[in-house]
Amino acid sequence: MANMFTDTGQVEKAVPLLRQALKSNPNHAEVHWELGYAYRFAGMLQESVSECERARQIDPGVKLNSSALNTYLYLGEYDRFLESLPHTDDVGLIAFYRGLGEYYKGNTRAAQADFDHSFAMDSSLLQTIIGKAISLGIQDDNSAAAAMLQGLEAKINDRGMVDPEAMYKIAQAYTKIGNKKSAILWFRRSIEDGFFSYPYIATDPLLIPIRNESEYPLLIEIARRRHDRFNALFF
């Protein structure tokens, strides 16, 4: 239930459930992980790291191949993020995140290879499609990247998929290929649908090209206000 609340823009409802669960199950690794996940959406980055690290201390395998400790990325700790990923080369999601970490470091050739590999393993996953679009952007094949992202948009709209953190990554991909209008649209959707990790999004180097867009200051302010309300409510 808490995970559903987080993914559907109601993270303020998720946190009390998870904190209550930890009162009776203080050593439940997945509850700690999900609390760290919720904190990440709200921009409580240090608290998110603490919960996720605690989860992995209890159970090193918790959510190992189905999630990543993105908060390291959001803090700019790119090497630490890469080190936190499992040493596997056969999981599309993990290959995507390895590519994203390399992309943040400016290692575009390594990032491209990881993005392409992730897509080859699983071409249906939202993240791997985004990664492939960024890879095409790295190769300056912006028209092919745009077509791929437009296909992904249609899939999201048809199926009613909600994942505001992933929507944010669509904004990053559109920014890469210079489509600022679509980048702002997905940036808005991600924030309005519940991803308001203000300390991260206000400093994200991948969105620098859209910071001069007229809507950008308004959207950042929306994220800041909700982040501040969350902080006041729970800390």
The 8 nearest C-alpha neighbors of each residue, nearest first, counted from 0:
[[1, 3, 2, 4, 13, 16, 5, 12],
 [2, 0, 13, 4, 3, 5, 16, 17],
 [1, 3, 5, 4, 0, 6, 33, 13],
 [4, 2, 0, 6, 1, 5, 7, 13],
 [3, 5, 9, 1, 7, 2, 13, 6],
 [6, 4, 10, 2, 9, 3, 7, 8],
 [5, 7, 3, 162, 4, 8, 2, 161],
 [8, 6, 4, 5, 9, 3, 161, 192],
 [193, 7, 9, 192, 5, 6, 10, 4],
 [10, 8, 4, 5, 11, 12, 7, 193],
 [9, 11, 5, 13, 12, 4, 8, 37],
 [12, 10, 9, 13, 14, 229, 15, 5],
 [13, 11, 10, 9, 14, 15, 4, 16],
 [12, 14, 1, 10, 4, 16, 11, 15],
 [13, 15, 17, 16, 12, 11, 18, 10],
 [16, 14, 18, 17, 13, 19, 12, 11],
 [17, 15, 19, 14, 13, 18, 20, 1],
 [18, 16, 20, 14, 19, 15, 34, 30],
 [17, 19, 15, 21, 20, 16, 14, 22],
 [20, 18, 16, 22, 17, 21, 15, 23],
 [19, 21, 17, 18, 22, 23, 24, 16],
 [20, 22, 25, 24, 18, 23, 19, 17],
 [23, 21, 19, 20, 24, 25, 18, 17],
 [22, 24, 21, 20, 25, 19, 26, 27],
 [23, 25, 21, 27, 26, 22, 20, 30],
 [26, 24, 21, 27, 22, 23, 20, 31],
 [27, 25, 24, 28, 57, 21, 31, 54],
 [26, 28, 24, 30, 29, 25, 31, 21],
 [29, 27, 54, 31, 30, 57, 26, 58],
 [28, 30, 32, 31, 27, 33, 61, 54],
 [31, 29, 33, 32, 28, 27, 34, 17],
 [32, 30, 34, 50, 54, 28, 29, 33],
 [31, 33, 51, 29, 35, 30, 54, 34],
 [34, 32, 36, 30, 35, 31, 29, 37],
 [33, 35, 37, 31, 36, 32, 17, 30],
 [36, 34, 47, 50, 32, 38, 51, 33],
 [35, 37, 33, 39, 34, 38, 32, 47],
 [36, 38, 34, 40, 39, 35, 5, 10],
 [39, 37, 43, 35, 47, 41, 40, 36],
 [40, 38, 36, 42, 37, 41, 47, 44],
 [41, 39, 194, 196, 37, 38, 42, 195],
 [42, 40, 196, 38, 195, 39, 226, 43],
 [196, 41, 43, 39, 44, 197, 40, 198],
 [44, 42, 38, 46, 41, 39, 45, 47],
 [43, 45, 47, 42, 46, 39, 70, 48],
 [44, 46, 48, 47, 43, 49, 70, 74],
 [47, 45, 49, 44, 48, 43, 50, 38],
 [48, 46, 35, 44, 38, 50, 45, 49],
 [47, 49, 45, 51, 46, 50, 52, 44],
 [48, 50, 46, 52, 47, 51, 53, 45],
 [51, 49, 35, 53, 31, 47, 52, 48],
 [52, 50, 32, 54, 48, 35, 53, 49],
 [51, 53, 55, 49, 54, 50, 48, 56],
 [54, 52, 56, 50, 51, 55, 49, 57],
 [55, 53, 28, 51, 31, 57, 52, 32],
 [54, 56, 59, 58, 52, 57, 53, 61],
 [55, 57, 53, 54, 58, 59, 52, 28],
 [58, 56, 54, 55, 28, 53, 59, 26],
 [57, 59, 55, 60, 61, 56, 28, 54],
 [60, 58, 55, 61, 56, 57, 54, 63],
 [61, 59, 63, 58, 62, 55, 64, 57],
 [60, 62, 63, 58, 59, 55, 29, 28],
 [63, 61, 65, 66, 64, 60, 29, 67],
 [62, 64, 60, 61, 65, 66, 85, 67],
 [65, 63, 62, 66, 93, 90, 85, 92],
 [66, 64, 62, 63, 92, 67, 93, 90],
 [67, 65, 62, 64, 63, 68, 92, 93],
 [68, 66, 69, 84, 63, 65, 96, 93],
 [67, 69, 70, 71, 80, 66, 83, 51],
 [70, 68, 72, 71, 67, 73, 80, 39],
 [69, 71, 73, 72, 68, 44, 74, 48],
 [70, 72, 76, 80, 74, 69, 73, 68],
 [73, 71, 75, 69, 70, 74, 77, 76],
 [72, 74, 70, 199, 75, 71, 69, 76],
 [73, 75, 71, 72, 76, 70, 199, 44],
 [74, 76, 72, 73, 77, 71, 103, 70],
 [77, 75, 71, 79, 74, 72, 78, 80],
 [76, 78, 80, 79, 72, 75, 100, 81],
 [79, 77, 81, 80, 76, 82, 100, 104],
 [78, 80, 82, 77, 76, 81, 83, 71],
 [81, 79, 77, 71, 83, 78, 82, 72],
 [80, 82, 78, 83, 79, 84, 100, 97],
 [81, 83, 79, 80, 84, 78, 85, 77],
 [84, 82, 80, 81, 79, 85, 68, 67],
 [85, 83, 81, 82, 86, 67, 80, 93],
 [86, 84, 87, 83, 63, 64, 93, 82],
 [87, 85, 84, 88, 82, 83, 93, 89],
 [88, 86, 85, 89, 90, 93, 94, 84],
 [87, 89, 90, 94, 86, 93, 91, 85],
 [88, 90, 87, 91, 120, 94, 93, 117],
 [91, 89, 93, 92, 88, 94, 87, 64],
 [90, 92, 117, 94, 120, 93, 121, 95],
 [93, 91, 95, 94, 90, 96, 117, 127],
 [92, 94, 96, 95, 90, 91, 97, 64],
 [95, 93, 97, 117, 91, 96, 92, 113],
 [96, 94, 98, 92, 93, 114, 117, 97],
 [97, 95, 99, 93, 98, 94, 100, 92],
 [96, 98, 94, 100, 95, 99, 93, 81],
 [99, 97, 110, 113, 95, 101, 96, 100],
 [100, 98, 96, 102, 101, 97, 95, 103],
 [99, 101, 97, 103, 102, 98, 77, 96],
 [100, 102, 104, 110, 98, 106, 99, 103],
 [103, 101, 99, 105, 110, 104, 100, 107],
 [102, 104, 100, 105, 101, 99, 77, 106],
 [105, 103, 101, 102, 106, 100, 77, 107],
 [104, 106, 102, 103, 107, 101, 110, 108],
 [107, 105, 101, 102, 104, 109, 108, 110],
 [106, 108, 110, 102, 109, 105, 111, 101],
 [107, 109, 111, 110, 106, 112, 137, 102],
 [110, 108, 112, 111, 107, 106, 113, 101],
 [111, 109, 98, 107, 101, 102, 113, 108],
 [110, 112, 134, 114, 108, 109, 113, 107],
 [111, 113, 109, 115, 110, 114, 116, 108],
 [114, 112, 98, 116, 110, 115, 111, 94],
 [115, 113, 130, 111, 117, 95, 116, 98],
 [116, 114, 118, 112, 113, 117, 131, 111],
 [115, 117, 113, 119, 118, 114, 112, 120],
 [116, 118, 91, 94, 114, 120, 95, 119],
 [119, 117, 122, 127, 121, 115, 120, 116],
 [118, 120, 116, 117, 121, 122, 115, 91],
 [121, 119, 117, 118, 91, 116, 122, 90],
 [122, 120, 118, 123, 91, 119, 124, 117],
 [121, 123, 118, 124, 119, 128, 127, 120],
 [124, 122, 121, 125, 128, 127, 118, 126],
 [125, 123, 127, 126, 122, 121, 128, 92],
 [124, 126, 128, 127, 129, 123, 151, 165],
 [127, 125, 129, 128, 124, 130, 95, 92],
 [126, 128, 130, 118, 124, 129, 125, 117],
 [129, 127, 131, 125, 130, 126, 132, 124],
 [130, 128, 126, 132, 127, 131, 133, 169],
 [129, 131, 127, 114, 133, 128, 132, 126],
 [130, 132, 134, 128, 133, 129, 114, 115],
 [133, 131, 144, 129, 135, 134, 130, 136],
 [134, 132, 136, 130, 135, 131, 172, 137],
 [135, 133, 131, 111, 137, 136, 132, 130],
 [136, 134, 138, 132, 140, 137, 133, 144],
 [137, 135, 139, 133, 138, 141, 134, 176],
 [136, 138, 134, 135, 139, 133, 107, 111],
 [137, 139, 135, 136, 140, 134, 141, 111],
 [140, 138, 136, 141, 137, 135, 176, 142],
 [141, 139, 135, 138, 136, 142, 143, 144],
 [140, 142, 144, 136, 139, 176, 143, 145],
 [141, 143, 145, 144, 140, 146, 176, 139],
 [144, 142, 146, 145, 141, 140, 147, 135],
 [143, 145, 132, 141, 147, 142, 146, 135],
 [146, 144, 142, 148, 147, 143, 141, 149],
 [147, 145, 149, 143, 144, 148, 150, 142],
 [146, 148, 144, 150, 145, 149, 143, 132],
 [149, 147, 151, 145, 150, 146, 152, 144],
 [150, 148, 152, 146, 151, 147, 145, 153],
 [151, 149, 153, 147, 148, 152, 146, 154],
 [150, 152, 148, 154, 149, 153, 155, 147],
 [153, 151, 149, 155, 150, 154, 156, 148],
 [152, 154, 156, 150, 151, 155, 157, 149],
 [153, 155, 151, 157, 152, 156, 158, 150],
 [156, 154, 160, 152, 158, 153, 157, 159],
 [155, 157, 153, 159, 154, 158, 152, 160],
 [158, 156, 154, 155, 159, 153, 160, 152],
 [159, 157, 155, 160, 156, 154, 153, 161],
 [158, 160, 156, 155, 157, 161, 154, 153],
 [161, 159, 155, 158, 162, 156, 157, 154],
 [160, 162, 7, 163, 159, 6, 155, 192],
 [161, 163, 165, 6, 164, 166, 160, 7],
 [164, 162, 189, 166, 194, 165, 192, 193],
 [163, 165, 167, 166, 162, 194, 189, 168],
 [164, 166, 168, 167, 163, 162, 169, 126],
 [167, 165, 163, 169, 189, 168, 164, 185],
 [166, 168, 170, 164, 165, 189, 169, 186],
 [167, 169, 171, 165, 170, 166, 172, 164],
 [168, 170, 166, 172, 171, 167, 173, 129],
 [171, 169, 182, 185, 167, 173, 168, 186],
 [172, 170, 168, 174, 169, 173, 205, 206],
 [173, 171, 169, 175, 174, 170, 133, 168],
 [174, 172, 182, 170, 178, 176, 175, 171],
 [173, 175, 171, 177, 172, 182, 176, 179],
 [174, 176, 172, 173, 177, 136, 171, 133],
 [177, 175, 173, 136, 141, 174, 178, 172],
 [176, 178, 174, 175, 179, 173, 208, 141],
 [179, 177, 173, 180, 181, 176, 174, 182],
 [178, 180, 182, 181, 177, 174, 183, 209],
 [179, 181, 183, 182, 178, 184, 173, 212],
 [182, 180, 184, 183, 179, 178, 185, 173],
 [183, 181, 170, 179, 173, 185, 184, 180],
 [182, 184, 186, 180, 181, 185, 187, 179],
 [185, 183, 181, 187, 182, 186, 188, 180],
 [186, 184, 188, 170, 187, 182, 183, 166],
 [185, 187, 183, 189, 170, 184, 188, 167],
 [186, 188, 184, 185, 190, 189, 183, 191],
 [189, 187, 185, 191, 186, 190, 192, 184],
 [188, 190, 163, 192, 166, 186, 167, 194],
 [191, 189, 194, 195, 193, 187, 192, 188],
 [190, 192, 188, 193, 189, 187, 194, 8],
 [193, 191, 8, 189, 190, 163, 188, 194],
 [8, 192, 194, 190, 191, 195, 163, 189],
 [193, 195, 190, 40, 163, 189, 164, 196],
 [196, 194, 222, 41, 190, 197, 40, 193],
 [42, 197, 195, 41, 40, 199, 198, 194],
 [196, 198, 200, 199, 195, 42, 223, 222],
 [199, 197, 201, 196, 200, 42, 202, 44],
 [200, 198, 73, 197, 201, 202, 196, 203],
 [199, 201, 203, 197, 202, 198, 196, 219],
 [202, 200, 199, 198, 197, 203, 219, 196],
 [201, 203, 200, 199, 204, 198, 207, 206],
 [202, 204, 200, 205, 206, 199, 201, 207],
 [205, 203, 207, 206, 202, 103, 208, 200],
 [206, 204, 203, 207, 171, 174, 175, 208],
 [205, 207, 204, 208, 209, 203, 171, 174],
 [206, 208, 204, 210, 209, 205, 203, 211],
 [209, 207, 206, 210, 174, 211, 205, 179],
 [210, 208, 212, 211, 207, 206, 179, 174],
 [209, 211, 207, 212, 208, 215, 206, 216],
 [212, 210, 209, 213, 215, 208, 207, 216],
 [213, 211, 209, 215, 210, 214, 179, 183],
 [212, 214, 215, 211, 216, 217, 210, 209],
 [215, 213, 217, 212, 216, 218, 183, 211],
 [214, 216, 218, 217, 212, 213, 210, 219],
 [217, 215, 219, 218, 214, 220, 213, 210],
 [218, 216, 220, 215, 214, 219, 221, 213],
 [217, 219, 221, 215, 220, 216, 214, 222],
 [218, 220, 222, 216, 221, 217, 223, 215],
 [219, 221, 223, 217, 218, 222, 224, 216],
 [222, 220, 218, 224, 219, 223, 217, 225],
 [221, 223, 195, 219, 220, 225, 224, 197],
 [224, 222, 220, 226, 197, 221, 225, 227],
 [225, 223, 227, 221, 226, 222, 220, 228],
 [224, 226, 228, 227, 222, 223, 229, 221],
 [225, 227, 223, 229, 224, 228, 41, 222],
 [226, 228, 230, 224, 225, 229, 223, 231],
 [229, 227, 225, 231, 230, 226, 232, 224],
 [228, 230, 232, 226, 227, 231, 225, 233],
 [229, 231, 227, 234, 228, 232, 233, 226],
 [232, 230, 228, 229, 234, 233, 227, 226],
 [231, 233, 229, 230, 228, 234, 227, 11],
 [232, 234, 230, 231, 229, 14, 228, 11],
 [233, 230, 231, 232, 229, 43, 228, 46]]
